[in-house]
Amino acid sequence: MSADKNSWLTPILDPLRPVMRELLAASLFVNILALAVPIFVMQVYDRVIGHSGMATLKGLTIGVCVLLFFDYIVRTSRGRVMQTVALRIDVEVGTKLFDKVMHLPLRTLESRPTSFWQTLFRDVDAIRNTVSGATAILLADLPFVFLFLGVIFAIGRPLAAVFVAMFVAFIVLAWKSGSALTDTSGKEKNVQSSRDALVAEIIAGRGTVKAVALDRAIRPIWEERQAGTIEQSIQRGAVQDGYVNLGQTLTMMGSMALTTVGAVFIIDHELTMGALVACNMLSSRLYGPINQLVGAWKTFAAFKQSVERLGEIFNEDEERRESAIRRERPVGHLAVEDLIFSYDKKAQPAVAIDRLEIRPRGVIAILGRNGSGKSTLLKVLMGLYHPEKGRVLLDGSDIAQFTRAELAGWMGYVPQECVLFNGTIRENIAYGLPGCTDEDILAAAQTAGVHHYIVDLPDGYGAQIGEAGSRLSAGQRQRIAIARALIGNPPVLLLDEPSASLDRQAEEDLRNTLAEFARERTVIIVTHSPVLLPVCRDVVVVDKGRVVAAGPAAETLQRLFGVRQQPAPQAVTA
């Protein structure tokens, strides 16, 4: 594991060192108390049975019962220590990951499939379970195998050679199984990720899958990836089972060899029966932790992969968290200078603009054919995409100086596909301005023209909208998304194809709404609809990422298309 990818975990684990010391101390007492029963058995065989020592038996029994009671208390305390570790890991790593994902640039989030980001949060569980679960206890118990080895040397010295030979055999087995299982577990994880990515896409597009009956085309792909996952799982399982079975065989061989050699020394009067039985009992404490390593390597491999995957994300560049300067609410004057943005550095730029100026207030339409870069330009203007060269100015200030939260407060955004979240209408509108009042929500809904619809619902603003707003029509989702964008009263409003899912009457209503917005805001819309053009003050025509025309709507449309702009209805003119 590279140091860079592992460095993020060190600050989280360092404060847990006192807790880890408590764990080691508890493990020390647990392992010392584990000697009680074997020593008790040895004493009963050697001192009680041969001499009919009932008084000795009573004393030994009482003493062992007391020790077992303390053993229970110590184990319970160790369990609580592990719960404390698990809680801290969940809080620290989970919060750190959530904050990081929220501050990653949009292009970074789009560069990986949805299933990858879901896997990251499962990685938090893998790290927690490794650091605070049975694997952590196993690692805490491993150093004490030498304690049991020393006790065996003390009470059964003639058997020492057998224990040393078996101990070395188990160490070699654990080492070999670790290297083999790390490789097979990595391959299994890769094919699982490929399958999970396909499943995530199917679920996200389930409406299309059902409507077009895509199951016939997707099924062979899913079967291929599922077969690959099963094949790798079987291979990993076969390797793991082979080593686990070999470890169990070694355990039985060790017990057989120990009994055989012990019997010879008992016959020669060099070892007592009690010592042999006690050594047999201690052998399980000696071989057990090492044998468990064989089955635990998959957990270690998953832990290593999770740490590296999270480390890779934590090393990604993120958006600005603190503004370089403070400024008042902008008016809404936008300008683009020498700007270049590319999705792929090897391909031609998706947006390449030498100079573009958007005056404050009024409706500005961005026109162009499909794939000409209109939506990309919109995302560059609001800072969702960071240009490779050049800059975007808001009232003369480079937007790269401000945080995402500040830009979102100044520039409301309604995407072409409006995404709402499972919850109430009120909650979805309030997401645009956490801590807003009911008056703010009502004002935004009324401005967006959705209030009259909401109040007709049985639960009003408390109505549940379902997953992704599935209980609402496309137009209703869009109006709620507009209300969410308006809740903070931003001076700039950007809308991507706002009329794509609306009928003619709804388009005309939206046109009137946009005209009202433009009295106090700069409204920039990407559109193909001629219905919205009458309220546009200016238009910007884009082709292949470049501005081919820009200016007053009437002049530009007449020059490019020979179309005279129709005047907007008198009632809604600014």
N, C-alpha and C positions, 0 to 999 in steps of 0.2 A: 504494500500500500504506500503510495507516494506521500511524502511529508505534506505537500501542499493540500492534497485532498483529505488528509487526516487532521490538519491543524485546526479546523473549525470545531472539532469535538473536544479538544483539550481545554478551552476555557469553560466548557460546560461540565466536564468531569472533575476539574480541579477543586471546585467548592465541595464536591462529594467525597474528597479524600478522608475527612474525619468520619463520615458514615462508613466508608469502606474499611477503615481501621476497626470500627465497631463490628463490622461483619467478620473480619479476620479474627478478632478477639472471641466473638461468639463461636466461630468455627473451631477455634483452638479448644474451647471448653467442651464443645460437642464431641470432638474427636478424642479428647482425654477421657470423657465420661463413657465413650464407646468401649474403652478398655475394661470397664467394670464387669460386664457379663462374661467375656472370655476368662478373666482372672477368677471370677466366681466359680465358673465351671471347673477350672483347673484345681482350685482349692477343694471343691467338693469331691472330685475324683481322687485327689492325692491325700487329703487330710480327713475328710468326713467319712467316706464310704469304707476305707480300709480300717479306720479306728472307731467307727460307730460314734462319731462325735456330734451328738444332737445339739449340744449347746453351741458348738462352733457353727453348725448349720443355721441355727436361729440367728446368731449374730451376723453371719454373712448375708442371710436373706434380708434382714432388716436394713443392713448397710446398703445393699444393692437397690432395694426399693427406694430408699432416700435419694440415692444417686440418680435413679431413673426419673424421679420426680423433678429433680433439678435439671436433668436432661430435657424434659418436656418444657420447662420454663425457658431454658436457653434457646431451644429450637423455635419456640413461639416468639421470643424476642428477635431472633434472627429473621423470622418471617416478616415482622413489622419493620425491621430495618430495610428489607428488600422492598416492601411496599412504599417506604419513603423514597427510596432511590427511583422506583418506577414512576412515582408521582412527579418528582423533579425532572426526570428525563422527558416525560410527556409534556410538561409545561414548558421547559426550556427549548427542547428541540422543535416541538410542534409550533410554538409561538415564533421561533426564529425562522422556521420554514414558511409559515404563513406570511410573515412580514416580507420575507425575501421574494416570494412569488408575487405578492401585491406590488412590489417595487421593481419588478423586471420589466424591461421595455416590451411593447406589444410584439415586436418582431421576434424576440426571443421566445415568447410564449407561443407564437404561431409556428416556430421552427420545429416543434416537437408535437407528436400526437397527444390527444386528450389522455389516453391510457398511461402515457409516461408520467404526467403530473399526478394522476391518481396513484401510481406506483410509489411516488415519492412519499406520500402520506402513509402508505403501508410500510415504507422503509422506517418510519419513525417507530412503528410497532415492533419491527424486527430489532431495532437497536435497543428499545426498552426491554424487550423480552430477553435479549442476550445479556445486557448489563445488570438486569435486576431479577432474572428468572433462575431456572434450574441450572442453566449453563454457568452463571456467575457463582452459584453455590458449588458447582463442580470444580471450578477454578480455585475457589477458596479452600476446598478440601484437598486438592492435589498436593500441596506442600507437606501435608501431614501423613502422606504415605510413608515418609521416612521415619516418622514417629512409630508407626506400626512395625516397620522393618527393624527398628532398634529394639522394640519390645520382643519381637520374635527372636532376635539374636540373644536377648537376655534369658528367655525362658526355654528356648529350644535351639541352642547353638548348633547341635549336630545337623539341623535341618536348614541351616543358613545357605548352603550351596544350592539347594533346590529353589529357595526363594529368589536368590540372586539370578539364577538362570531364567526362571519364569518372569521375573521383573524385566530383564533385558528383552525377552521375547515380546512382552506386552508393549514396551516402549517402541520397538521396531514396528510392530503391527500398527500402533497408533500413528506413527510418522508416515508409513506407507499409505494408510487409509486416508490421511489428511490430504496428501498431494493428489491422490486419485479422485476423491470426492469433490475437491475444489474445482477441478477441471470439468467433471460431469455436471456439477450443480450450475456452473456458469453457462454451459450449453443449454441446460434445461430452462434456465431463466430467460435466455435470449428467445427461444422458440415460444415460451409462454407469453412474452411481451408482444411478439408478432401476432399471436392468436387474440390476445386481449385488445390489441389495437383494432383488429377487424370487428370484434364484438362491439366495441365502443362506437365504431362508425355505424354499424347496423342499428344499434339502439338509438343513436342520435338521428338517423334518417328513417326511423321505423315507419313513418307515414308514407314516404316514397317507396319503401320496400314492399309495403302491403298494396299500395295503389298500382304499382307496375309489376307486381309479382316477381320481384327480383330474387326471391329465394331460389329459383331454379338456376340463376347465374351465380349466386353467391355460395350456394351449398358446396360445389366442388372446391372452391377456395377454402371455405371453412373446414371441410373434411381433410384437405391437404395439411392445413396448419394444425388441426386437432390431431391428426395422425403423427405429425412431427413432434408435437408436445408429448403424446403418449409414448412414442418411441424413445425420446430422450428421458422421460420419466422412468420407463422400464429399465433403460440402461443405467441410470443413476441408482435406481432401486436395486438392480442386480449387483452393482459394485458395492453398495452399502451393505446389502444383506450378506454378500460374500465375506466381507470383513467382520461384520457382527457375528456371523456364524463361526468364523474362524476364532474370534475372541472367546465365544462360549466353549468351543472345543478346547482351546488353551486352558480355560478355567477348569474344565473337568480333568484335563491331563495333569494340571498342577495339583489338583486334589488327589488324584490317583498316585502321582509320584510322591507327594508328601506323605500319604498314608503308607505307601510301600516302604519308603526309606525310614519313616518313623517306626514302623513295625520291626524292622531290622535292628534299630538302635534300642528299642524297648526290650527285644529278646536279649540283646547284649548288655542290658541294664545300664545303658548310657542315657536313657530318656524315660520320663514317666508317662503313664497313660494320660494323665491330666494335661501335661504339657503338649502332647500330640493333639488332643482335642482342642485345646485353647489355640494352638497354632493354626489348626484347620479353620477355626472361627475367625481368627485375625486375617487369614489369607483373603477372605472376601473383602475386608476393609482395605487390604493392600492392592488387590487386583481390580476391585470394583471401579474406583475413579478412573484408572487408566483405561479399563475396558469401555467405560462410558464415553471416553474421548472418541472411540471409533464411531459411535452413533451421533456424536455431537459435532462432527466436522461439517455436516451440512449446515448446521446453525451458524458455525463460525464463518463458513463461506458466504452465507446469506448476509451476515453482519458486515463482513468486509465489503461486499458488493454494495450494500446499503450506504455505508459510510462514504465510499468512493463516489457513488451516484449523488448523494447529497452534497459532498464536497465540491463536485463539479458544478452544481447549481449555485452553491454559496460563493464560488469564485467568479460567477458571471457578473458582468457590469450591470449596474442597476441605475434607475432614474434618480435624479436629484432628490434628496430628502429635505434639504434646507435651501431656501432661496438665497441667491447671491446678493440681491437687493430687495428693498421693500418699496412698494409703490401703491398709489391709490387705485381705485376702480378705474379701469381703462374706458375710453369712449367707444372703441371698436374699430380703430383704423389699422388695417392689416397691410403688410408689404412683404414681398418675397424678393430676395436678392441673390443672384448667382447660385441658384439652388439645384442640386443634383441628388436624386435618390434612386437606388437600385435594389431590387430584391435579390439579384444575383450579380456579383461583381463581374462575372464573365459575360453577362448579357448587357444589352443597351439599357440606359437608364429608363426607369418607369416614369420618372418626372424630371424634366430638365428645363428650368425657367430662368431666363436672365433677369427679368424684372417684371413684377406684377404688383399693382397697387389696388387695394379695395377700400373705397371711401367709407366712412362710418355712416351708419343708419341707412335704411333702404334694403330692398331685396336684390340680391345678386345671384344670377343663375350661372351655373357651370354646365356647359353643353358639350356634347361630343359623342362619337360613336362608342359602342360597347368595346371595352378594353383600351380606351384611349387614355386612361389614367385619371379619370375624374374622381373616383372614390379615394384613390391613393393621394391625390392632391389635397382632398378634404382632410385626410388623416395627418398629412404633413403640416397643414395649416394649424391644426390644433395640438401638434406636438406628440401625437401617438406614434408617428414614424420619425426617426431622427435622420436628417439628411447627411449624406457623406460630405457634402460641400455646401457652402452658402448658409443662409439663415432666414428665419421668419421673424418679422418684427410686429409687435403689438403696441400700438401707440409709440413707436420709436424704440421700444425695448426688445432685445432678443429674447424669445420665449424660452431659450435654453437656460436662462438664468433662474427660471421659476420651477417650482415643484409641480408634480402632476395634480395635486389637490388644488393649488391656486389656479392652474390653467383650466381645470374642470369647473371651478367657480366662475371663471370669466367667460368660458366658451361652452355653452350647452351643446350636446351632440345627440342626434337621433339617427341611428344606423338604418340601413335599408331593411334589415331583418331585425325588428325590435325584440330584444330579449328581456323578458320579465321573469321574476323569480316566484317560486311557490310561496304563497302567503296572501295577505289581503291587498286590496287596491291601495289603501292608505299606506301600508308598509312599502309598496313598490314606488309610490310617488315620493315618500319621505327618504328613500335611499339617496336621492339627489342632494339632500342637505340634512345630514344627521343632526338631531336635536331641534328640528324645525317645529313650529307650532301648528295647531290645527288651522289657524287663520292662514298661514303660509300655504298649507296644502290646498285649502279651498280656493285661494287666489290663483294658484298654479293650475288647478283643474278647470276653473272658470275661464282662464285665459286660453287654455288649450282646447276649450270647447267640449270637454268631456263631463263636466259637472252634471248636466241635465240627464245624461245617461246613468251616471252613478247613483243619483238620488232615487231613480226609479227601481233600483234593485232592492230586494227584500232586506238585505243586510247593509245596503249603502256602501260606504267606504270600508266597511268591515267584511265585504264579500270576498270569499276565497276565489282566486283566479285559476288554481290548478297549476300543475307543472308547466313552466315556461308560458303561463297564461293560456293554457289550452281551452279554458272555458270561455274565452273571449274571442271575438272575431278579429281578423287582422287589422281592420280599421280601428277597433276599440283599443287593441294593444298599442297601436301607433299613437293614438291620442294620449294614452296614459304615459307612454315613453316621452312624448313632448312635454307633458306636465312635469315629469321627473326632471327633464332638462331645464325647465323654466323655474323650478322651485327656488333656486338661488338668485333669480332675476339676473341672469348673465347678460352682459352687453353685446355678446356675439352668440348667434344661434346657427348651428350647422346641421343641415338635414340632407340625408342621402336618399334620393328617390322617395320623397315623402308621399307621393300619390300612387305608388306602384300597385297598392292593394285596394285602392278606392274606386268607387263608381263615379259617374260624372257629377252627380249632385254633391257627393262628398268632396270631390276635387274642388268644386266651386266654393264650398264651405271652407276648405283649407286655404284656398286663394284669399278669401276675405280675412281669414285668421292671420295669414302671413302679412297681409297689408297692415293689420293692426300691430303685429309684432314690430314691423319695420319703422313704426313711428318713433320708437325709443331704442331700437336695437339694430345691429348689423346682422341681417339674415342671409346666409349663403346656402343655396340649395343646388344639389345635383339632380337634374331632371331631364326627362324626355317628353314631358307633357306640355302640349301647347296651351292647355288651360291655365297654367300658372304663369305663363310669360307676360300677360298684360300687366301684372303688378311688379314686374322686374324693372328696376331702375337701370341696372347695368347687366351685361352678360359677358362671360369669359368662355371662349370656344377653345377646346383642347383637342389635340390630335397627336397620337403617339407620344404623349407626355409633355408636349410643348404647347405653349399658348400661341394659337394662330390668329386670334383676334380678341380684342377686349375693348369695351367702351360702352357708351349709352346703348340701351337695348334697341331702341327704334333704329338708330343709324347702323348698328352692327348687323342686326337681322336683315335689314334692307340690303346692305352691301353683300352679305354672304349668301343669303337665300332668296333674295328678291321678295321677301315677305314683309309687309308693313305691320308693325305691332298694333294689335287691337287695344283700344283704351280700356282700362279697367272700369267696372261699374262706378258711377259717380259716388255712390254711398260709401265706397271703401277707399277712394283715392286719398293719398297722404296730403 
